Amino acid sequence: MLSREDNDLITQTDQGTPGGDLMRSYWIPALLSEEIPAPDCPPARVKLLGEELVAFRDSQSRIGLVGEHCAHRGTSLFFGRNEECGLRCVYHGWKFEGPGNVLESATEHARSDYGKKRRNTAYPTHEANGIIYAFLGAREKMPLFPNYEWTQVPLEYTYVTKCLLECNYLQGLEGECDSSHLSFLHRAFTNERNQVMYKSDTSPVYDTEDTDFGVRLIATRNLDDQHYVRFSAFVMPVYGCVPAGRPTNELEGYEIHTYVPADDTHCWRYDIGFQRERAVRDEEVHRRKQIHPDYSKVRNARNNYLQDRQKQKTVNFTGIDDFLNHDACATESMGAIFDRTKEHLGVSDKAVIAVRKYLLTAIKDLQQGKEPPHVLRDNERNWFPHVDCFAHMVPRDVHWRKKFDYLTPSAEKENPMSYAARKKAAS
């Protein structure tokens, strides 16, 4: 369990909090590209780390992310006119460009430079494979945008979805780091291979390893004369990377589940999946069926996730459809912000403990003036072949690191299965 002080430290991310300062040291997802799909299209509201913002794509397709309320009199710029390379407030016609500068203050005297001395809150953005990322920290401390494998593959090789969770971000993130729940929360009453493996050994042995990107998480289950080894990862500050979408023994892409604080009691879950060698098929993006156009969940706490008690007896362990909704039920039902002074941890919580420790250390180091881990300054180190997630059968007498020698604490060797490596070999 955590102390009250540490629970507050790790869950509070609004402006001016130590946890918020940590989040503002990194690029984080702000919205989907589809929310502002074309130049001069309507703007989109964005709530991020407790701040109310508006995103827009100007006439030249440049993206602006600005404070929602006009610097003049506070009217919401969400209702503004997106025109001629700026967002114009409907109240008095003040017009702002993406960096937040005032282009026009139409109600002021023509010879006045009053408006030009004012600006709105604005943050840098970076668009990559269907997601618009933002950096909400001080401009002079802005790091390099990380070159993860899922941001480097062709757009058609990826899919992204987004939905709102009604709980603190850490509850969702901790779920991604916990492989033991696969034996129960996601159990289906079938004889599929993965289900057999999860049910055959419900108490995996955990290894954790601090790395330059976060924490590598290894869960080992016994199966006859082999080990079923599942590799997942926590990537700073809000990414949970997990194997998904492929049979065991096939090394393709994986999924990234990102929990971005909207505020302390809500977070945005982004699901990113990618393939390494082919375009994503429509049927692989089945999660869209679970999400309304406004990114709220079809199954939610107010309708009890449409749980079917008969299905719970005969089809799956929860009586709820889809992994997304299993996760939401488990994490949202803890309450808006779970009180970790009341929990009782066991050996199965080793991975969760390791991630909490990593995050708390990063927050406390930042409080002491130290730069947190995985804030990227060196172009030559901006590559991450060792962030890879998959499940594999390994003979009991073979250590996983011997078989997968590129999984080192830092990027010392390239993953031969990665898109970058294959592209290099093909050229």
Number of C-alpha atoms within 10 A of each C-alpha: 14 15 12 12 9 14 18 17 18 22 22 23 26 20 18 9 16 22 24 24 20 24 24 22 23 26 24 26 24 26 23 19 18 10 19 20 15 16 18 21 17 20 23 18 20 20 20 24 24 18 15 16 22 23 28 30 27 24 16 12 15 17 22 25 29 28 24 25 18 24 20 16 11 12 16 19 29 24 18 22 18 24 16 14 21 28 32 26 25 16 15 15 16 24 26 26 25 24 18 21 19 22 18 19 22 13 10 13 10 9 6 9 12 12 20 12 8 14 18 19 16 22 20 18 22 15 17 17 19 20 23 22 21 22 24 24 20 11 10 6 14 18 17 14 20 18 16 13 18 24 17 14 22 16 15 14 19 24 22 20 19 24 22 20 29 23 25 28 29 22 23 25 24 20 17 24 27 19 26 21 18 15 21 15 17 20 19 20 14 12 9 9 10 18 17 16 17 23 16 14 16 17 18 20 17 20 14 18 16 17 21 18 21 23 24 28 26 22 22 23 22 20 17 10 10 16 21 23 21 21 23 28 29 30 20 24 26 25 22 23 28 25 23 17 15 14 14 17 11 10 18 21 26 21 24 27 23 26 30 29 31 25 24 20 19 23 25 28 26 22 21 22 24 26 24 22 16 13 15 17 13 8 7 11 16 11 16 16 11 17 17 13 10 10 16 16 21 17 22 18 16 7 9 12 18 15 17 15 14 10 14 15 12 12 17 20 18 20 19 23 18 14 14 18 23 18 19 24 21 15 24 21 14 14 14 17 21 19 15 15 13 11 10 8 12 9 11 18 16 17 27 21 19 21 25 17 13 19 22 19 15 21 23 16 15 18 15 9 8 11 15 20 19 18 21 20 14 10 11 7 13 16 18 21 23 24 26 24 24 23 23 20 18 19 14 14 9 11 12 19 10 9 10 12 14 19 24 18 16 17 19 14 13 16 20 13 15 23 21 18 14 14 12 9 9 7 6
